Amino acid sequence: MPANPTPLVTGEKANRREQIMTAAAELFAHHGFHGVGIDDIGAAVGISGPALYRHFRSKDAILGEMLNSISHYLLDGGTRRAAVGGPSGELLAALVRFHVDFALDHPALITVQERNLANLTDSDRKQVRALQRQYVEVWVGAIRDAVPGLEERQARSAAHAVFGLINSTPYNRHLGDGELADLLCRLALGALSAAG
């Protein structure tokens, strides 16, 4: 799958499939996967529900492609940052900022990702889980480089804890995006350094 500059392209450059996934993400985030029908998604993009079947075979297929796209985007972004190299603390800070920016820019996608893994087909769930594990391993390496002496299990647990902190952003909009991004980065980096 080619890497998109964003998890789901939006705006004028979005093709019909991307428009459908973006609309579905908003609907799934607000009403839950089971609370949204094909007709709801179609109406959100200005087509009939049955017309969606020209683009996706089912609502399950929309969710599967959406969560696979998110997982590829995160893994590609994390891998690119790790490939740049540099001081270990800088890589960890870059990973934190990347994930924070993703969470703030795409709160519906974060919500769908957090709530809907169980709604995927078995094959999609396996693919998404494999991609997520690879993304976690990028973080584990960066955490262990930045926090000397930290065991692999501890680094993995720390990565998941920080994801929980950052991924809480759809429920935490008490600050403007810039101020919240800076706060989340400080909190995440502080928590990771305290793990040592």
Buried (B, 14 or more C-beta within 10 A) or exposed (E): EEEEEBBBBBEEEBEEBBBBBBBBBBBBBEEBBEEBEBEBBBBBBEBEBEBBEEBBEEBBBBBBBBBBBBBBBBBBBBBEBBEEEEEBBBBBBBBBBBBBBBBBBBBBBBBBBBEBBEBBEEEBBEBBBEBBEBBBBBBBBBBBBBBEEBEEEBBBBBBEBBBEBBBEBBEBEEEEEEEBBEBBBEBBBEBBBEBB
